[in-house]
């Protein structure tokens, strides 16, 4: 099976490319400048010439705060891009897997969101992703929309890497303690996406639609940071001694974020037999790999 992965230079795209061989898949990795998903002609040409059996769209505009001032770019990448991919996939009758986000919800529910809960994004980023999901639903019958949350991994910039850096630079930092969600390893997410691809390849019936996948369990950004430092201390002596919990109102950002955006992952277990790992276990694996990479580079 050949899979076209867009956004292949990002943290998820690189994981998909790395793990594809384990599943016996051939991956065609595409990203800027060779593929701009906001350009329909480019997308149609790439999808057709690739002769791929499936497209996974890992390309996205993910700077939540900057999106508030770069609205046009955010909607181009997160709405127009998926629409172009959906049209192009439908044209050659192949499935599209679109990555979505917990930020399509407003966080007011207070319990983990299920796939059919109404969306009500608080930010430009969330709105652009929700609109992109709707475009995919309307333009490609064969689609999987996979919502995830609080993504981190070995590649690119993310919360875990930022905390590890700050842990060696500062003695004290402030981290928001009243936003709740589920950290998700890009390694786990990529494995999940490839398992879905395998199911698509080998099953005569696929339950197309929207699914949730994130690390199992709920924490806050503060709890997430505390766990990162707890694990990091197993590998080195770090400078930080105080992680001060603060409220959202005390930590001002341009974009509003949902106060509770944990996702219920029951549906993906039912239809794809995929069960998320506890977020703490996956975090330990990633941090171990980060320190292993550091040791090899010395």
C-alpha positions, 0 to 999 in steps of 0.5 A: 500500500502506498500512502501520500503523507502531507505535512511530512516535515512536521512532528507527526509527518516524520513519525508516520514516515519513520514507522511506515516500514513497520507496517509494510507501507510505502510512503510518499512524503510531501511538504512545502515547497514541493506541495502546497495543499492550499493550491488545488491544481498542485494537490490534484496533480500530486494525488493523481500522479502519486498513485497512492491508495490513501492520503494522510493529511498531517499538514496544519497551521498549529500556532494557536496564538499567531492564528489570531493575527494570521487568520487568512493563512490559518484558514488557507492551510486548515480549511482550504487545504483539507478541502483541496485534498478531499476533492482530489481524493474523491476524484480518484476514489481513494480515502483521506485521513484528516487530523483534527483537534480538541480545540474545536470544542469550547470546554464547557461540557466538563466531561470527555467529549464524544464524536457527536458533541456539537463543536463550538471553537473559541479560537481562530485555530479551532474554527479553521480546523472545524471548518476544514473537517466540515469540508472533508465530510462534504467532499469525500465520502471515504474519510476518517477525521481523527481528533487528537489533543496536546500533541508532543513528540521527538520531532519539532517544537512542542510542550515537552521539549519546551519544558525540558529546555526551561528545566535547565534554564530556570529555577521557577516557571509558571504553568496554567493549572485550570485547563484540562486535557489529555497529552498525546504522543506523536509516536502513538498517534502515528501508530494509530493512523497506520493501524487505521490504514492497515484496516482500510487496506485489509477490510471490506467494510470501513466505518468512515467518519469522525473518531477521537484518539489521545493519551488515556487519562486527564491532567492539566498543563501544570500536571503535565509539566510536573510529570515531565520534570519528574521523569527528566530527573531520572536522567539528569540533574535539572535546575528547576525547583518550582513549577508554580500553578497559575490560572488562565486569567493570570497567564494571558494569551491571544487565543482563548483555549477550552478549559476542559478538552479531554476526548472520549476514545471509546469509538475508535476502540469499538471500530478499530480495536485501538486502545490508547496508552496512559499518557504518563507511560507514553511520556516516559517513552518519549523522554527516554528517547530524547535523552538517548538521542542526546547521549548518542550525539555526544 
